[in-house]
Structures are given as C-alpha cells and as structure tokens.
Amino acid sequence: MRILSANACMLNARRAGTVIPAFNIPYLPMMAPIVAALRDTEAFGLITVARLEWIKFESRSPRAIYEEYQRVKDERFTRLHLDHVPAIDEDDMRVDYEAVIREAIELGYESVMVDGSRLPLDENIQATRKIVDIARTAGVPVEGELGAVFGHETGPLPSYEELYATGKGFTDPEDARRFVEETGVSWLSVAVGNVHGAISGVARHSKKVQARLNIEHLRRIHQKVGIPLVLHGGSGIKKECLRDAFQHGIAKINIATAIRQPYERALPQSVSAAQTAAYEAAVRVLTDELQVRGSRHHINPEAE
C-alpha cells in the first residue's frame, strides 16, 4: 500500500471538489469509533486534537493521542493532524506554541497547525513562518489561520447575525495573499461566517448556531492564495453552503460539536454507549451532511 502524505491528500481533495473531514478528539475513547465510521463509509478523514482538548477536556496530551492513534489507525482512511496550537489562547494567555508543535512533529504527527490569528498580522506571519521552517525539515505540512473564527472565547460575543452582517473577523483576501506568500504555509484556515462551537459554560452543551458562509468572499480569498483552504467550526453549517464552499477551495472541514455532544450525552450510561453515539453521529456527518461516502477513492486512491 502506498501511503500518500497528508498534503497530497489535501491537494487531491481540492482537485476533486470534495472535502476531508477533520474530527476533533476531546476524549480518547472517541477515536476508535470515528476511525470505524470513516472505514465503514469508505471516507477519508483526519484524526485531530487541539491544545484545548487536552487542557479543557480529556485527551490528556499529544503523546496520548498519538499512541491511541497508533493502536486504532487505518491509513487507507486516516491521517493524524495537530489542530489549533495558539500563540494566544482562548483565555488570552501566551502559549509556547513552538515547543508543543516540535513535540508533535517528533512524535510523528503528519500535519500541524499554528494559530496566530489573535496576533497582529505581522506577528502572525512571523510565528507561522517559524513553524513552517521547523516543519519543512520533517516534510510536515503546516496549517495557519487568518481572521477570527469566533466561539472559543470565554466572554460574550455579538449575535451571530451581527457578526455575519458586519463581516467582523472575516479573513481579508489581500491579507491572505500576503500571509501565504510570506509564510509558505501549506493550508489556510479562513473566517467567512463560520464559528466554533462553545467549549465552556452552559453554552458547551447548547445547540450550536446554524452558521452560513459568504461564498463570494470565500471565492475572492481562494483566487488570491491558490492553496487548500480550511473551514473550522464545520458542525451545523447548511449543506447548500458547504457544497458551494467545497467548489471554492475548502478542502478540509473541522468537525467537533457534532460528535462531542452526542458522546457527552451518552457517557453517563457507559463509555460503550458514548462510543456508539459518537460513531452514529460521525456516520451521519459523513453521509448526510458532507456527502463524502466513498471519498477515499478520490483522495487516497492507491491505498488498497
């Protein structure tokens, strides 16, 4: 079996006009059912963990995730990705992002993300370029972020309709062009109306707002940068918006709330019940919302 790199898989997804779902794993027992859902639907996806998922949830550490992945992985259908490692986190604390990302690369993560989106543009470029230089020697693609994908902050936010109408936090297309040129980043996470699911307080368990995407704004970004784009906060977006987005550069979509909340609701019954709930939710996302059943044949065609 020939193992394509994570970046090759992303480029294949963009060419095919399809998307790679990236499933966030805040609880280690979630990983096996998510891998099973990808295998059973013959879809290709990333297993991913963000820093907040070992700080605020129970994924424990980058090493714990890596070791669990080695136990359950199926490289016909999966790769391992390090999600958001912020320069400034959701609590406005500075993070030693370089040390975290170096550890992940040394462990064997197949792609990594540095999130400098809370920094001024010049500082975001500098931080992202530093990680690109580190990762290049290991052949690991780097995802950066430009713009403000709201939702993880602890304080109150404006209403979603206000955010969307004003374009507050949207990625600026010209800034995106400069960012990609000066960092050499492989993938770019953008803000075009998408929002993260809440991770703290009562809102953590509430129904996520149904977001929509400004496709014309996304089209302008894609024309400027020419690399695979990433949509964070993918749970709950209308299917019509998603289909349009996949035709305008979105090659990866992060899924967290849609699988985490069913897992958490079922967990008081048993871990097994929670795993079943996560599996069923992932299958629904893959088949009904994203409509990527069988996508492995386009994205990782040589893996038999």
TIFI-285630 format. One line per 5 residues: number of its first residue (from 1); their letters; for each residue x, y, z of C-alpha. Coordinates in Angstrom, 1 decimal. Layout:
N
NUM) A) X Y Z | ...
//
This chain:
304
1) MRILS) 0.0 0.0 0.0 | 1.4 3.4 -1.0 | 0.9 5.9 1.8 | 0.2 9.4 0.4 | 1.2 12.4 2.5
6) ANACM) -1.4 14.5 4.3 | -0.6 17.3 1.9 | -1.1 15.1 -1.2 | -4.4 14.0 0.1 | -5.5 17.6 0.6
11) LNARR) -4.5 18.5 -2.9 | -6.4 15.5 -4.2 | -9.5 16.6 -2.3 | -9.3 20.2 -3.7 | -8.9 18.9 -7.3
16) AGTVI) -11.9 16.5 -6.8 | -14.1 19.3 -5.4 | -14.6 17.2 -2.2 | -13.5 17.7 1.4 | -11.5 16.0 4.1
21) PAFNI) -13.4 16.0 7.4 | -11.1 16.5 10.4 | -12.6 15.0 13.6 | -11.6 16.5 16.9 | -11.0 14.0 19.7
26) PYLPM) -11.6 15.6 23.1 | -11.9 12.1 24.8 | -9.5 9.3 23.9 | -12.3 6.6 23.7 | -13.9 8.6 20.8
31) MAPIV) -11.1 7.8 18.4 | -11.8 4.2 17.7 | -15.5 4.8 16.7 | -14.5 7.7 14.5 | -11.9 5.6 12.6
36) AALRD) -14.6 2.9 12.3 | -17.1 5.4 10.9 | -14.5 6.5 8.2 | -13.7 2.9 7.4 | -17.4 1.8 7.2
41) TEAFG) -18.3 4.7 4.9 | -15.1 4.5 2.9 | -14.5 8.1 3.5 | -11.1 9.7 4.1 | -10.5 11.9 7.2
46) LITVA) -8.1 13.4 9.7 | -8.0 12.4 13.3 | -7.1 15.6 15.1 | -6.5 17.1 18.5 | -6.2 20.8 19.5
51) RLEWI) -4.4 22.1 22.6 | -7.7 23.0 24.3 | -8.7 19.3 24.1 | -6.0 18.2 26.4 | -6.2 21.4 28.6
56) KFESR) -10.0 21.6 28.9 | -11.2 18.1 28.0 | -9.7 14.6 28.5 | -7.5 13.8 25.5 | -4.6 14.0 28.0
61) SPRAI) -1.6 15.0 25.8 | -0.3 15.0 22.3 | 1.6 11.7 23.1 | -1.6 10.1 24.5 | -3.4 10.9 21.3
66) YEEYQ) -0.5 9.7 19.1 | -0.3 6.4 21.0 | -4.1 5.8 20.7 | -3.9 6.6 17.0 | -1.2 4.1 16.5
71) RVKDE) -3.5 1.5 18.1 | -6.6 2.2 16.0 | -5.4 3.9 12.8 | -6.3 2.7 9.3 | -4.0 4.5 6.8
76) RFTRL) -6.3 3.8 3.9 | -8.8 6.2 5.6 | -6.9 8.3 8.1 | -4.0 10.6 8.9 | -3.1 12.3 12.3
81) HLDHV) -3.2 16.1 12.5 | -2.4 18.5 15.3 | -5.1 21.1 15.3 | -5.1 24.6 16.9 | -2.0 25.4 18.9
86) PAIDE) -2.5 29.1 19.5 | 0.1 31.7 20.1 | -2.5 33.3 22.4 | -5.2 31.0 23.6 | -9.0 31.5 24.2
91) DDMRV) -8.2 32.8 27.8 | -5.8 35.4 26.4 | -2.8 33.6 27.7 | 0.5 33.3 25.8 | 1.3 29.8 24.7
96) DYEAV) 4.7 28.2 24.0 | 3.4 27.0 20.7 | 6.8 26.2 19.2 | 7.5 23.6 21.9 | 4.1 21.9 21.5
101) IREAI) 4.4 21.7 17.7 | 8.0 20.5 17.9 | 6.9 17.6 20.2 | 4.1 16.7 17.8 | 6.4 16.6 14.8
106) ELGYE) 8.9 14.5 16.7 | 6.2 12.1 17.8 | 5.1 11.6 14.1 | 2.0 13.8 13.6 | 1.5 14.0 9.8
111) SVMVD) 0.4 17.7 9.7 | 0.3 20.5 12.3 | -1.5 23.8 12.8 | -0.2 27.0 14.4 | -2.9 29.6 15.2
116) GSRLP) -1.6 33.1 15.3 | -5.0 34.6 14.5 | -5.1 36.6 17.7 | -1.8 38.3 16.9 | -1.4 41.4 14.7
121) LDENI) -0.8 40.4 11.0 | 2.9 40.9 11.0 | 3.4 38.8 14.2 | 1.1 36.1 12.8 | 3.2 35.9 9.7
126) QATRK) 6.4 35.7 11.8 | 5.0 33.0 14.1 | 3.7 30.9 11.2 | 6.9 31.3 9.2 | 8.9 30.0 12.2
131) IVDIA) 6.7 26.8 12.3 | 6.9 26.3 8.6 | 10.7 26.4 8.7 | 10.7 23.9 11.6 | 8.2 21.5 9.9
136) RTAGV) 9.8 21.7 6.5 | 12.8 19.6 7.5 | 10.4 16.8 8.6 | 8.3 17.1 5.4 | 5.2 18.1 7.5
141) PVEGE) 2.6 20.5 6.1 | 1.6 23.4 8.2 | -1.9 25.0 8.5 | -2.1 28.6 9.5 | -5.1 30.8 10.4
146) LGAVF) -6.0 34.3 9.4 | -9.1 36.1 10.5 | -11.2 35.4 13.6 | -13.3 32.2 13.8 | -15.2 33.2 17.0
151) GHETG) -16.7 30.8 19.5 | -13.9 29.6 21.8 | -13.7 32.8 23.8 | -14.9 32.8 27.4 | -16.6 36.2 27.2
156) PLPSY) -19.9 37.2 25.5 | -19.9 37.6 21.7 | -22.1 39.8 19.5 | -25.1 38.0 18.0 | -24.3 35.7 15.0
161) EELYA) -26.4 37.9 12.7 | -24.4 40.9 13.7 | -21.1 39.1 13.1 | -22.2 37.9 9.7 | -23.7 41.2 8.6
166) TGKGF) -20.7 43.3 9.5 | -18.1 40.7 8.4 | -16.4 41.2 11.7 | -13.3 38.9 11.8 | -13.7 37.8 8.2
171) TDPED) -10.3 36.9 6.5 | -9.2 39.8 4.3 | -8.4 38.4 0.8 | -5.4 40.7 0.3 | -4.0 39.9 3.7
176) ARRFV) -4.4 36.3 2.9 | -2.4 36.6 -0.3 | 0.4 38.3 1.7 | 0.2 35.8 4.5 | 0.5 32.8 2.2
181) EETGV) 3.4 34.3 0.2 | 5.4 35.3 3.3 | 4.9 32.2 5.4 | 5.0 29.4 2.8 | 2.1 27.8 4.7
186) SWLSV) 0.5 24.7 3.1 | -3.1 25.2 4.1 | -5.0 28.3 5.3 | -7.9 28.4 7.8 | -10.3 31.2 6.9
191) AVGNV) -13.2 33.0 8.5 | -16.1 33.6 6.2 | -19.1 33.3 8.5 | -18.1 30.0 10.3 | -18.0 29.9 14.1
196) HGAIS) -16.6 27.4 16.6 | -18.8 25.5 19.0 | -18.6 26.8 22.5 | -16.3 24.9 24.9 | -17.1 26.4 28.3
201) GVARH) -20.0 27.2 30.5 | -23.6 26.4 29.8 | -23.1 27.1 26.0 | -20.9 24.0 25.8 | -24.0 21.8 25.9
206) SKKVQ) -26.3 24.1 23.9 | -27.3 23.7 20.3 | -24.8 25.3 18.1 | -25.9 28.3 16.0 | -26.6 27.4 12.4
211) ARLNI) -24.0 29.3 10.5 | -23.8 30.2 6.9 | -20.9 31.1 4.6 | -20.2 34.2 2.5 | -19.3 32.2 -0.7
216) EHLRR) -18.4 35.3 -2.7 | -15.9 36.4 0.0 | -14.5 32.8 0.1 | -14.2 32.9 -3.7 | -12.1 36.1 -3.5
221) IHQKV) -9.8 34.5 -0.9 | -9.3 31.4 -3.0 | -8.4 33.3 -6.1 | -5.8 35.2 -4.1 | -4.0 32.3 -2.4
226) GIPLV) -4.3 29.2 -4.6 | -3.7 26.7 -1.7 | -6.2 24.4 0.1 | -8.4 26.3 2.5 | -9.8 25.1 5.8
231) LHGGS) -13.2 25.6 7.4 | -13.1 25.5 11.2 | -16.4 25.3 13.1 | -17.9 22.9 10.5 | -20.7 21.4 12.5
236) GIKKE) -24.1 22.8 11.8 | -23.5 24.7 8.6 | -26.2 24.4 6.0 | -25.5 21.7 3.4 | -26.0 24.2 0.5
241) CLRDA) -23.3 26.4 1.9 | -20.9 23.5 2.3 | -21.3 22.2 -1.2 | -20.6 25.7 -2.6 | -17.6 26.0 -0.3
246) FQHGI) -16.1 22.8 -1.5 | -16.1 24.2 -5.0 | -14.3 27.3 -3.9 | -11.2 26.0 -2.2 | -12.3 24.4 1.1
251) AKINI) -10.5 21.1 1.2 | -10.7 20.4 4.9 | -13.5 20.9 7.4 | -13.2 20.6 11.2 | -16.0 18.6 13.0
256) ATAIR) -16.2 18.8 16.8 | -19.5 19.7 18.3 | -21.5 17.3 16.2 | -19.6 14.3 17.6 | -18.7 15.6 21.1
261) QPYER) -22.2 16.4 22.3 | -23.7 13.0 21.5 | -20.7 11.4 23.2 | -21.1 13.5 26.3 | -24.9 12.9 26.5
266) ALPQS) -24.4 9.2 26.4 | -21.4 9.0 28.7 | -23.4 8.7 31.9 | -24.8 5.4 30.6 | -21.4 3.9 29.8
271) VSAAQ) -18.3 4.5 27.7 | -19.6 1.9 25.2 | -22.8 3.8 24.8 | -20.9 7.0 24.3 | -18.7 5.4 21.7
276) TAAYE) -21.8 4.2 19.8 | -23.3 7.7 19.9 | -20.1 9.2 18.5 | -19.9 6.5 15.8 | -23.5 7.1 14.7
281) AAVRV) -23.0 10.9 14.7 | -19.9 10.6 12.6 | -21.7 8.4 10.1 | -24.5 11.0 9.8 | -22.0 13.8 9.2
286) LTDEL) -20.1 11.8 6.6 | -23.1 10.5 4.7 | -25.9 13.2 5.2 | -24.2 16.5 5.9 | -20.9 16.3 4.0
291) QVRGS) -21.9 13.6 1.5 | -18.4 12.1 1.3 | -19.2 8.4 1.4 | -16.5 6.7 -0.7 | -14.3 9.8 -0.9
296) RHHIN) -11.2 7.7 -0.1 | -11.2 6.5 -3.7 | -10.6 10.1 -4.9 | -8.4 11.3 -2.0 | -6.2 8.3 -1.3
301) PEAE) -6.8 6.1 -4.4 | -3.6 4.0 -4.1 | -4.4 2.7 -0.6 | -5.8 -0.8 -1.1
//
